Every structure is written in structure tokens, then in C-alpha cells.
Amino acid sequence: MKTAFIALVLLAAVIAPKSAVTDSAPRRIEIHARRFSFQPAEVTLKKGDTVTLALTSDDVAHSLLIDGLHVNGTMTKGHITEVTITPTTEGDFKGRCGRFCGAGHGSMTFVAHVVD
């Protein structure tokens, strides 16, 4: 009986720290760029919550600029750029591709909705 109790305590000690670390990790959102769009093209973020944007390109070089959230992340094919932000203001923040990527470059738009 003592052996089973000790094994249970040891198992709990090993599992507990992992779940505590997972709960405190920022939410991660993958954003892909491809001529001439972002996927997803819109995200909803919660004011005050930290989030990591994992940016990558599926074709040529792009970037994601969201002025109101101070995001300026380069996006290259096969490479992930992580940008971590904590929005402090509610609203709809418009983003765009900041690197000329071809004839449809101007249509590459993005929206981050920040809610309370």
C-alpha cells in the first residue's frame, strides 16, 4: 500500500509542473502569407492577454505590419518569425504586407480585433 502511495505522489510531482508551464504559455497563432493574402486574414485577441504570432511565408518574402499593435514581422519561406504582443487597447487594427511581393501586393490586408 505504501509503495502505491509513493508512486502516486511521484507521478503527481512529475505531471504538475508540466501543466503549470502550459497554462502560463502565451496563446500562439500561426499566420501564413501567400501571394496575395494572409491566412487567417482576421484574428480576435483579448485585451491584456499575451499572444505570440508565428509568421511564415508559403512562397516569397512578405511582412506583416500592424501599426496600432506595433507589429512588424518579416515572413520568409520555410522560416517562422515569432512576434509576441500584449494588446492594451480595444478596437480593430488593420494590417498589411510591408514588403512588395508582386502585382496584388496592395490587396494583402489583415485585421486584428482586440476585445475586452
C-alpha positions in Angstrom: 0.0 0.0 0.0 2.8 2.4 0.9 4.5 1.7 -2.5 1.4 2.6 -4.4 1.0 5.8 -2.4 4.6 6.8 -3.0 4.3 6.0 -6.7 1.2 8.2 -6.9 2.9 11.1 -5.2 5.9 10.9 -7.5 3.7 10.8 -10.6 1.8 13.9 -9.4 5.1 15.7 -8.8 6.2 14.9 -12.4 2.9 15.9 -14.0 2.0 19.0 -12.1 4.9 21.3 -13.2 4.3 20.5 -16.9 0.6 21.6 -16.7 1.6 24.8 -14.8 4.0 25.7 -17.5 1.5 25.0 -20.3 -1.1 27.2 -18.6 1.2 30.2 -18.4 2.5 30.0 -22.0 1.1 32.7 -24.4 -1.5 31.7 -26.9 0.1 31.0 -30.3 -1.5 31.9 -33.6 0.1 30.8 -36.9 -0.3 33.2 -39.7 0.7 32.3 -43.3 1.4 34.7 -46.1 0.9 33.8 -49.7 0.5 35.9 -52.8 -1.8 37.8 -52.2 -3.4 37.1 -48.8 -2.8 36.2 -45.2 -4.3 33.0 -43.7 -6.1 33.7 -41.4 -6.9 37.2 -42.6 -8.5 38.1 -39.3 -7.8 37.2 -35.7 -9.5 38.1 -32.4 -7.3 38.9 -29.4 -8.3 39.6 -25.8 -7.1 42.9 -24.4 -4.4 42.3 -21.8 -3.7 38.7 -22.9 -0.2 37.9 -24.3 -0.2 36.2 -27.7 2.6 35.0 -30.0 2.1 35.4 -33.7 4.0 32.8 -35.6 4.6 34.3 -39.0 5.7 32.4 -42.1 5.5 32.7 -45.9 4.4 29.9 -48.2 6.1 31.5 -51.3 8.1 34.7 -51.5 9.2 37.2 -48.8 6.4 39.2 -47.1 6.0 41.0 -43.8 3.1 41.7 -41.5 2.7 45.3 -40.4 0.0 46.2 -37.8 0.8 49.8 -36.8 -1.6 50.1 -33.8 -0.2 47.0 -32.2 3.5 47.7 -33.0 3.8 44.5 -35.1 6.4 44.4 -37.9 7.4 40.9 -38.7 9.3 39.6 -41.7 7.9 36.5 -43.3 10.2 34.2 -45.3 9.5 30.9 -46.9 10.3 28.0 -44.6 11.2 30.2 -41.6 9.0 31.1 -38.6 9.3 34.6 -37.1 7.6 34.9 -33.7 6.2 38.2 -32.6 4.8 38.4 -29.0 2.4 41.1 -28.1 0.0 42.1 -25.3 -2.8 44.3 -26.7 -3.7 47.2 -24.3 -6.4 48.9 -26.4 -9.7 47.5 -27.8 -10.5 48.0 -31.4 -10.0 46.8 -34.9 -6.3 47.1 -36.0 -5.6 46.9 -39.7 -2.5 45.2 -41.0 -0.9 44.9 -44.4 2.0 43.3 -46.2 5.0 45.6 -45.7 7.2 44.1 -48.4 6.4 44.4 -52.1 5.6 40.9 -53.3 4.0 41.4 -56.8 1.1 42.9 -58.6 -1.5 42.0 -55.9 0.6 43.4 -53.0 -1.9 46.1 -52.2 -4.7 43.6 -51.6 -2.8 41.8 -48.8 -4.7 43.0 -45.8 -5.1 41.7 -42.2 -7.3 42.7 -39.3 -6.7 42.1 -35.6 -9.9 42.5 -33.5 -9.0 43.3 -29.8 -11.9 42.7 -27.4 -12.3 43.2 -23.7 
